[in-house]
C-alpha cells in the first residue's frame, strides 16, 4: 500500500496494466458473487423447491414438475443466417439498445396416473445476465483483452444491460436472517384483541434465499400467539398448537423443556400451564388432534394451490414446512428454536433482557442482486407452471396424451419470463403474489449513472434502508448508531430527504458469500470437541449456568458459562486459519450481564449477505474478518497506544478504514467541519469529468465531458490507489482572496478572460438520439425531390459526421412503407455537431424494425 502521493503515475498514461486494480474490482465483486452463486447452486435449490402441479382430465391425473434449469451464455438464437460468431458482447447491446441476456432452458418431467413419461425440454426465452458473471463473455478476460472487446481495462461488472442502459440492483438493508430479535412495536397492538407491543421476530431465510417472517406475540393474558404468513396473508395461531403439531411429546415434556433453566420464574410457569390447559379446552389433546385441526383449518384456504388428493395431514405438513421457521427442515430443530424464542420473549416481558433495535446495523444484513433475481425468477417459474396447467386442461380434449402431443403443446405454450424479467430490471418494480419478504415493490433497481467516475463508483457501494422508511416522520431509521462503525461511512450520505437512509459501505467492508457446506457440516462436531454439550447428550450442569449455542438459527446445544470464553478464543483461532472453520464465520458471545442487557447466548452466523470487515487480531498477529454483531462485544483500538493489555483484542488496519472511497479522497478531512465533508461527497459526484474512454462505441443518452481536466496538485493517497487520474475530473485554479472590499460575492467568482479563452473549464455535452423505423420494409434513404434535404444529408438519408446542425435543419430522411412516401424529419433544439452515425439491427427472429443512432455534441 502506498504511503505517499506521487505524480509519477502521470508518466505511464496509456500503458495497459497486466492485471486489474483490485480496489476497483472489489466494487462489483459482491454483486457478481451473488449472481454466480445463483448460477452454481441457487437455481438448482429453487427448482427443487418448486411445487409440482396436477391436472385432472377425465378420470386420469397428469402431474408436471421442473427437474432442472440452466441459463446459457448470451448468444445469437439458433437458426440465424450469416452468423460468423454467435457470441453477443455487452458493448454490442449498449450500442443497439438491446438487453444482454442468455437463454433459459428447463427440463420438464411428467407422469400420468403415477406412470413416468419421457422428459421434455423447453426454451423460455432470453433473460438478463449480469456483466462479468461466470456466463458473461467478459468474465475471464485480462485488461488487454477487454480493450479488444471495446471495454475499459478496469471494467468491474456487477450490473445488467437492459435496453442499452446499465441497471444495478440496489443493495437494501434487511433484518438479520435466522436470529430471534426481541422487538417492541406499537402497531402490533392492532393485530388482535389483547395483543401487546412486545414480541420476538425472526426473519427466516431458506438456502435458496426464500424469506418469511415469524413473530411470537405476547398477549395480555400471558399467552403467546404465533404469526406466520402465506401469500401476503397473515395468520395467528396459539403457540402450543404449533408445537404439538411439530413434535409428538407429552404436555409434561413441553412444560419442562420451556422452563428448562427458568424454574424460578413463577409468572412464566403459570403462563405456560394456562396455554397447555387452553388447548385441551378446545379438545386438542395429542399431535394427531393438533395436525387435524391445523389441516382442516387451512384446507379450504389452500384448495386452489394443492392437489385435490391432498389429505388433512398433507395440508398441515405444507403449512409447517412453508410458513413456520422455513430455514429449518427438521421438525425437532423447529421445536428447539421455538423454545429459545419463548424463553427470550418472557425474559423481555419480565424486564430481564432488553428490547433490541431492528434499525441497528448489528441486526441487519444486505439484500443482494443475485438473491433477489433468483426469487423473482423462482416465482415466475411457479406462475408459468400454473399457466401450463390451465392451458393443458383447456387444450386436452381427451385423457390421452402422447409424447409428441405433449412436445407440440409445450412448443406452442408461450412463456412470459423473458419480458417479465426484463421489465423487472427495467422498472425496478415487481408484482409478486407472495411479496418475497420485502417491504417495498418499487425502487429495487437504479440506473448506474456515469456523470463522472466518483458518481459511477458510489452506486456499487450504496446501501438503502428502503423506500418504506422514506415517508416516516420518526428519525430512528436515519440515526447513525455506534455499531455502524467501520461498516457504514458516517460522511458519505446525501443531504435532504434521503439523508441517513441512503448510505455507503466503508472502503474495507466486504459482503460475505455462501460458506463451504462441507465446513459447515463439520462445525457441530468441531464445537463439541471444543466443549459444547450437544442437545442429544445428557447435561449434568444446571441449564441456568449454560449458554445456548445457535448456528444460523439452529440450536446445536449448550456450553457452560465458565468455559464459553475459552471456546470462543479457540474457535476464533481456527476461523483465522480457515481450514476447519469458514473465515467468514461470525462468532457472537453475548455474556450474562449484571444489569439488563441482550439475551445471553453463543450465536454463530455463516450465511451470505452479511457485512464484515478486516481487523488485526492482536493475539494471532493476523488479519481477521469480523461482523456487525460480534463487533459490539469486542474491544478494538485504532492505534497501538490505545490498546489496554488483557482487554483490547483487535486493532484497526488504518485510521481511515471507517470511511468510504469518496470520503477517503477528501484532502485533510479532519480539518473540515463535519457538514463540509458530507457536501464534498455530494459535490464530487456532480462535477464534470471523464466518464468514458470508449467514446466511439458509447451510446448513453446524455453524458458530460470535461475537455481540459487536470490532476489535483494536493490529494490523499487513496486518490492514487483508485487510479482516479485515468478518468480525470476537475481543474486546478489559482484563486485570489480579497477581504473587506466592495466585491463581496457568495458562491461566485471572477474568471480571468485569457484563462477562459485557453480552455479553462471547457466542457461539452454528448447526447445520443435513436431513430427507430416502425416496419421491416421501411429504410433510410434520401428523397431526391427534396432539394434542401440533399444539401445537408447523405445518399442514405443520414447526416454527415462532423456536420453542424441548427434549428429546423433536415436531420434524417427515410422511406415509409405504410404511406409509400419519403419523409424528412427536421432537427429541433440547440445548435450541435454530429459526432458519428451508426446503423443498428436486431438479432431477434421476429424483428420488427431497424434503428439508427446519432451521437452528437453541443
N, C-alpha and C positions, 0 to 999 in steps of 0.2 A: 504494500500500500504506500502510495506516495505521501511524503510528509510535507513537501513544499510545492507551491505552484511554480509553473515554468512556462515560458513561451516557446520552448524547443519543439513542442508538438506542431507548431505552425510551419516548421520546415519540412514536415513529412506529409503535407496535404496531397491527396491524390494517390497515395500508396495503399494498395489493398492489403488489409491485415490477413494473417494466416488463419485466425480464428475470431469468433465473435466476442464482443465485450460482455463479460459475464454479468456485470451490473445491469446492462440493458437487456440481456437475455432473461434475467430474473423477473422483468416486468410482465412478460407474457407467460412465464412458467406455471403459476398456479392455475390459470385458465386452461392451458394446454394439458396439464396433468389431469385435471378433472375430465376433460373430453377423452383423453387416452384411456383413462380408467373405464369410461363408458363403453369404448370400443372393445377393450380387452375382457372386462368382467361384467360391467353393469348391464349391458344389453342382454347377455345370457341370463342374468339373475332376473331382469324384468320380464323376459319372455317366459321364464319358468313360473313366474308369479301370476301370469295372465289366467283368467278364468276361462275354461272351455265353455262352448255354447252347444246347446242341444236343440234340435229341430224335429218336431214330430210331423211326419207326412203319412197320412193314412194310419196304419197300425204299426209303422216302423219308426224307429228312433235313429236319427242321424246326429253324430257328435263330431265337432270340429275343434281343433286347437292348433296353435302355432308352436312348433318344436324348436325352431331356431330362426335367427335373423342375422343379416350381415349388411354392413354399409361398405360399399366399394369405393375405391379412389375415383375422383372426378374424371370422367372420360366422355367422349362423344357417344351418343346412343348407337347401338348396333344397327346396321342397315344403311348408314350414310355412305354416299358415293364420293370418291375422290379424296378420302381422308388419308393423309400420309402418316401423321402422328395422332393417335386417338386421345392423348392426354390433354386435359384442359388445365391451363395455368391461371393463377389468381390475377395477373396483370391483364389477361385477356378478358376476364369477367368485369374488371373495373372499367375497361375501355368501352365495352359494348353494353354496359348497364345490365349485366346478367347476374345470376346467382351462382356462386361457387358451391356445387353440390355433387354428391355421389349417389349412385343407385342403391335403393334399399330393397333387398330381396328377402323373402321369408319362405320357410318350408312349412307347408300345411299338412297335417295328418288328419285322417278322418276314419270313422268306422260306422258301420250300420248294424244295429242290434248287437253291439259288442264284438262284431267281426271286423278286424283291422283291414283297411284297404291300403293300396299303394299311395304314398305321399305325393304331393304336388308342390311345385314352386310357383311363386307369384312375385312379379315385379311391381312394387308400389310407387315407383317414380323416383326422382332425384330429390334428396333432402339436403339442406345446407351442411357443409363440412367446415370445421374450424381450420383457419390458416395455420400451418406448421404443426398440425397434429400428425399422428402416425400415418394416416392415409392421405395426407396432403403431399403433393409432389415436391414441396419445398423443405420437407422435414429434415432430410439428411444432407442438405447442400451446404458447402462452405461459402465464405464471402465471395470468392471469385465466381463460383457457380451461380450464386444469387444474382450477381451483376449480369451474367449471361441471360438470366431469365427476367431481366429488367426490374429487379428488386433492389432494395438497399442492402448494403453489406451487413448492417446490424438489424435486419428485419426480425422482430421477436414474435410476431403472430399473436394468437390468443383471441382473435376476433373472427367474425363471419363477414363474407361479402354478399350482401343482399341487394339485388338490382343495382349493382355498381357501387353501393355505399358500404363503408366499413361499419359494422354493427357489433357492439360489445354488450354482453350480458352483464348487467350491473351486479356487483357484489353487495348483498344485503346482509345486515346483522340479524341473526336469528337466535332464538333461545338455545342454549347449550343442550345438545341431544342426550337422551338417556340418563338424565340426572334429575332426581326429585327435588324441586325447589319450593320452599315454603313462601307463599305469596299472600299478600293482603290487597284485595281489590274491592272497592265499594260497589262496583257494578255486579258483583256476584250475588248480592243480596236480592236482586230482582229475578233470579233464576228459579225461585220457588218459595213456597211458604216455609219460614223458619231458617232459610239459608243465611249464613253469616258471610262476612267478608274475608274469612281465613280459609285457606286450602293449600293443598300440595299439588303442584303442577309438574307434569313430566311430558316433555316433547319426545315421543318415541319414534325412532327412525330405524327402518329395516336396512338390510345390507344393500338393497337396490335403491336406497335413498327415499323410499316412500315414507312420509311423515304423518303422524297423527297425534293429537293431544289427548291426554287423560288428566282428569282433576279429581282429587278426593276432597269433597266439600264437607266442611263441618257444619252440622245443623244445630239449632238452639237446644234441642232436646238431648244433645250429647251423641247422637248417632252420626254416621258417616255415609254419604252418598257418593257414588262414583259417576262421573260424567265421561261418556265416550260418544264419539260421533261417527257418522257414516253418510257420505254424500251430502255434506253440509247440514245434516240434521243432527241435533244433539239429543241424547237420551240420558236419563238419570236412573240409576238402579241402586238398591241397598247394597252396601259393600259385601255383607255376609252372603248375599245371594250369588255374587260373582265368585267369591271364594269357594262356596260349596259346589259351584259348577265346575271349578277348576280341579279340586282335589277331593278324593273320597276318604275323608277322615272325620272323626267324631267332633262334637262341639267342644269336648274337653280338650282335645288336641289343638283345636283352633284357639281356644282361650289361653292355653299355656304358651303357645307359640307367640301370640301377640304380646302377652305380658312378660315374655322372657327378658329379664333384666329390669323390669318395671313393676315388680311385685308390690312395691311400697306405694304405688300411685293408686290410691283408693278411687279417685274420680275416673281414671281410665278403666279400672277394673269394673266399676258399676256400669259404665257406658258400653263396654264390650258384652257384658251379661245381658243388658237390655236389648242390644242388637240381635243377639242369639235368640232371645225369647221372642222378639218381634217376628222373626221368620217362622217360628213354629205356630204363631197365631194365624199365619196365612196357610197352614197345612203343608209347609215345605219342611220336611224332616231329614231328607237324605240328598245325596248327589243326584240320584235319579229324578227326584221331585224338582230339584233346582234346575236341572238341564231341561226337563219337560216344560217347566214354567217359562224359562227363557226362550226356548224354541217356539212354543205356541204363541208367545207374545210377538215375536219378530217374523213368524212365518208369513203372515199377511202383508207385512211391510216389505218383505224381500221376495214376494211371489214373482215380481216382474224380472228379478235378477237370477234366481236359482231355478234349476230344472224342476219340473212337476214331480219327479220321482224322489225328490229330497224328503227325508224324514224329519221329524221334530229334532232329533239328536243331531242331524246334519246341519240344520239351521243354527242350533246352539254352537256347534263347533265352528261354523263360519263366523259368527259374531265374536267368539272368543279369540279366534285367530286373526281377524282383520280389524278389530276395534279395541281390543284390550292388550295394552303393552305389546304392540306388534313387533318390537325389536327382539322379543324373546319367543322362541318356538316351543320350548318345553313348558308344559303347564306347571311343573314343580318350580321352575325358575320364575314364572309369573307370580306364583303364590309367595315365594320368598321376597320378591321385590315389593309386593303389596304389603307384606308385614313391615318392612322397613319404612314404607311410606306412611302407614298408620301410626307407627311409633313417632315418626318425625312430626306428623300432624298434631298429635296430642301433646308433644313437647312444645310446639309453637303455641298451641291454645293455652297450655298451662304456664306460659311465660318462662319456660326452662331453656328455650333456644330462640334465637332472634329470627325475625322475618327477613328474607333475602331480597335483594334488589335485582329484578329482572333486567333493568336498564344498565346495570354494571357490566363492564366488558368481561369480568371474570365469569359471568353467567351467559356469555354469548359466543357464537361461532359465526361462520360465514356461509352464505348460500352461493355455491359456485355455479358457473355457467354450464359445465358439463352435466352436473347433477340435475339442474332444472331442465335442461334439454332432454335428459333421459325420462324424467317424469312426464313431460308433455308428450313425448313420443310414445311412452307406455300407455298413456290414457287414450291417445288417438288410435293405437293398435287395438285396444279393447273396444273402442267405439266402432272401428271398422269391422270387427268380428260380429258385433251386434247387427250392423247393416247387412253383412253377408248372410246372417241367419234369416233376417226378414226377407231379403231378396230370394233366398233359396226356397223358403216356404211358398213364396208367391210364384216362383218360376217352375216349381216341381208339380206337374200335373198328376204324376203317378208316383208310387212309392219306390219305383225302380230308378237307380242312378248308376250308370256305368262310369268307369274311369275316364273315358273320353268325354262323356257328357259333363262330368264334374270339371274337367280341364277347360272345356268350352265355356262353362258357366263362370269360372274364375277369371278367364281371359276377358269376358265381357264386363265383369264387375268393376266398376270404377273405384279408384282409391283416392280420396281427397287429402291424403297425407302430404303430398308434395306442396300443394297450395296452403295447407294448414300450417306446416312447419315454417314455410317462407313467410306467411302472414304473421306468425308469432314473433319471428325475429325482425320483421319489418316494422311492426307497430309497437312491439313490446307489450302487447295485451294478450290475455288468454281468456277463453270461455270454458271453464272447467266445471263439470258437474260435481267434482269432489272438493275443489278449492286447492288441492295439492298442499294443504297445510300452510298456505300463505295468508298474510293479512291484506294483500293487495292483488289486483288482477291487471293493473296497468303500470306503466313506467318501469317495466322489468328490463328493458333494453334501451341503450343510448347510442347515439352516433359518435364514433371516435373522431371528434373534430380535430383537424390538423391546422389550426391557425398558426401555431408555431410549435417548436419542439417541447417546450415546457407544458403546454396545454395537452399535447398528444400523450406525453409520458404520464401525466397525472391521472388520466382516465383509467389506467390499468391498476392503479393503487388506490382508487377511490372506493370507499365503503359508505353505504347509505343505511340509515336506520329504518327507512320505509316511508312511503307516502302516507301511511295511516297516521303517523305522528306529525305530519306537516301542519295540519289544522288544529292540533291540540293546543289548548291555552296553557297547559302546565309546561314547565321547563325541565321536568325530570329527565326526559329523553335527550335533552340537549346538554346536560351537565357533563363536564369533563371531570371524571372521578379519578382518585389516585390509582386505582387498579388498571387504568389505561396506560400507565407509564411504560414507555418502550414499545408499545403496540400501536397506539393511535397518536398521531402527531398533534401536539397541543397548539401548533401555529397554523397549520395548513387547513383552514376551513373558511368558507366564504362568509361574507357579512350579509345581513338581510334575512330573508325567510328561511333559507336552508342552513343557517348558522348552527353548528353543533349537531345537525342531522347528517350533513354530507361531510365526512371526514376522510382522512387519507392515512394509510398504513405507514409506519416508520420505514426507513430505508432498509433496516436489517430484519424486519418482520417477515416471517415465512408462513405459508399456508400448508398444512400437513396433507399428505396423500394417504391412501389406504395402506395400513401396515401389512407386513408379510403375514399371511394367515397361518403359516407353519409356526412362526414365533409366537403368535397369539394362542395357538392351540397348546403350546408347551408352557405358557405362562402360569396357569393354575398349579401345575406340578412344581414349577420353579418357586412360586410363593410358598408352597407347602414345605419345600426344603429349607426356606429361609425362616420358618417359624409360624406360618399361618396354619390355623386349625380348620380343615375343610368342613363343610356342612355335614357330610355323611360320617364324620368321626366323632366319638364322644368327647365332650369338653368338661373337664373336671373343675375349671375355673368358673367363677360367678360371671354371668353374662354382663353385669353392670361394670365389670372390670376389663371388658374386651371391646375392641373397636370392630365394627362391621367392615369387611373388605368387599368392595364392589368394583367390577371391571366393566365399563361401558354399560351400566345399568343392570348387570347380572351379579347377584350376590354369590360370592365364592366361599366365604367362611368368616372366621373371626380371628383376630390377632390380639394377644394380651397387651394391655396399655403400656406395661413396663418395658416391653420389647419391641413396640411399634417403631420407635425411633431408630433402633439398630437395623430393623428390617428395611426401613426406607433408605438408610445410608448404603446398605449393601446393594439394594435394588438400583439405586442411583448410579453406583459404580458400574454395574452391569449394563445399564442404559447407555452410559458414555461409551463403553466398548462397542455396543451394538451387535454383538454376536449371538447372545441368548435372549436379549430383550430389545424391542424396537427402539431406535434412537429418538423417535417422536413420542414415546410414552410420556404421558403427563402424570406425575405422582403427587397427589394431594393428600397430606395428612392434616386433617382438621383436629386439633387437640381438644381435650376436655378442659374448658375454660372455667376459672373460678367465678368469673362473672358471666352474665348471659352472652353467649356467642353463637356461632353456627353449630348446627347439629354435628357432633363428632363422628369420625369415621375415616377410613383409608379408601380414597376414591382414585381409581386408575382410569385413564382415558387414552385410547389408542385409535379412535376413529378419525376420519378425514375432516377437512374444512375447519380445523382449529388453528388459531393464531399462536405461533411460537416464535421465540427469538433466541439468538445465541448469547450466552454469557460465559464468563470464565469460572469454572469450578475450582475454588482455591485449594481444596483437599487433593483433587486429582491433577491439578495444573493443566486441565484440558477444557476445551470448549464444550458446553452442554446446552441443549435446547430446552427452554422452559416455557410453560404455558401461562395463560392469563390467570387461571385459578390457583395454581401452585405458587405463583409469584407472591401472592398476598401473604403467604406463610413463610417467606424467605427473608433473609437479611442480606441485601445486595448493596455494596459500596460502589461509588463511581471511581474514586482513586484509592490507592493503597493507604494513604494517610487516614482515610475514613474508616478503615477496617478495625473491628474490635475482636481481639483474639477470643476464640471459643463461641462467638456469637455470629459474626459475619461469615457466610459460607460462599458467596459468589461476588464477582466484580464485573462491572460493565467493560465491554471491549473498547469503547471510546466515549468521550464526553458528549458527542453529538449523535449517539446511536438512537436516541429517542425522537429524532426529527425525521421528517420525510425528505425525499430527494430535493424538492423545491426549497424547503426551509433550510436545507444544508447548503444551498447555493447563495444564501444571503450573506454579504460581507459583514463581519463583526455584528451578528445579531444581538449579542449580549450588551451592545452599546445603544441599542434602539429601545424605544418604548414598545411594549408588547403589541399594541394595535398596529404599529408600523410594520412589524414583521408579518402580521396577517395580511395587511394591504399589499405588501410586496409579493406574496404568493399569488394574489389575485391579479395584480398589475402585470406581473411577469408572464402570465398566461394570456394577456390581452394584447401584447405588443406585436408589431410586425416583425417577421423574421424570415427564415429559410425553411419552410416546412418539408420540401421535397428536393431530391436530386434528379429524379427521373421525370423531368418536366414534359418531355416529348410523349410519354405514354401515360401521363396523368389525366384524369377525367373528372376531378372533383367539380362540383357545381360552382363553387366560389373559393378562391384562395387569395392570400395576401403575400406579396413577395417584396422584401427589402433589397433594393439593388446595391446599396453601399453599406453592408454591415461591417462591423469591426469587432475585434476581440477585446474584452474588457482588460484594462491595464491592472486592475485590482480585483481579485476574485479568490474564493476559497478553493481548497484542494479538490473538493467534490466536483467542482465545475470541470476540472481536467479529467477526473476519473470517469465522468459520464460522456466525455468527448463532445462537449457542447459546441466547440468551435467548428465541428463538422457541419453543424446546422446553425450558423452564426445568426445572431439576433441582437439588435440594438446598435447604437452608435456612440462612440466616445465624443465628448464635447467639453470644451473649456468654458466654465461658467464664471462670470464676474458678478460679485455680490456687492451692491452699493446700498448701505443702510441710510435711513433717515433722509431720503430725497423725495422729490415730487413724483417719482416714478414707481411708487409702491404698487405692485400688482400681485394678485393672488392667482396661483395656477396659470401663470402666463410667463412668456419670456420673449426677449427681443433677439432675433437671429441675425447674424452677420450676412449681408447680401451676397458677398463673394462666396461664403461657405455654401449658401443655398444654391448658387449657380454651379458650384463644383460638384453638386450631387449630395449635399448633406441631407440625410433622412429621406432620400428619394425612394419611393416605392411604387408598386403597381398592383392592380387587382386583376386576377386571372379568372375568367368565367368560362363555363362550357355550356353550350346550348345543343340539345339533342333534338333533331328533327326526325320524326317517325312517319313513314308513309303507311296509310291505312289499308293497303292492298298489296298482295304479292305481284300484281300486274302493273302497279304504278312504278315509275322510275324517275331518277333525277336526269333532267335534260334541259337544254337551253331553248327557249322559244325564239326562233329566228325572226319572227314577225315583230318582236318587241325590240326596238332599236335601243332604248335606254338600258334594257337588261343586258344586251350584247356588249354594251360599253363597259359594264362592271363585272360580268360573270364569265366563267369559262364555258367551254362547249358542253361540259357535263352538268351545267346549271348551278355550279357551286362557286363561291367567291375565291379570289386569288389569295394564297398565303402572303402576308405582309401588306395587304391592301388596307387602307384606311377607309372606314365606313362611317357615314354620318346619317342623320335623321332622314327617313323616307327614301333612302337609297336602296335599290334592289339587293336583296340578301341571298336568295336562292330561288331556283326555278325547277319545276318538275311536271311530269305528265300524269294527270289524274285519270285513272282507268274508269272510275264511276261516271265522271262527267264527259270524258273523252276530250278534254281540253288541256292546254298548257297553262299552268298557274305560276305566277311570280309573286313571291312574298317580299315585303319591304321591311327594312330594319327600323325599329323604334327604340330609342334610348340614347344614352350619352355617346359621344364620339369614341370610337375604339379602333384597334388594329387587329386584323385576323392573324392569329399565330399559326394555326395549322388546321387542316380539314381531313377528317378520317371517315371512311365508309365502313360501317359495321354490319355484321349479319347475325343470324340466329341459327344455332345448331339444332333447335327443336324440330321434330319431324313435322309438326303442324304449324310451321312458321307462318305468321300472318302478314308480316311486313319487315322491311329493312329499315335501317335508320342511319342518319348522318350526324356526326358530332363535330362541332365547330368551336374549339377553344379560341378565345380572343382576350386581348389586354385592353384596359382603358384606365 
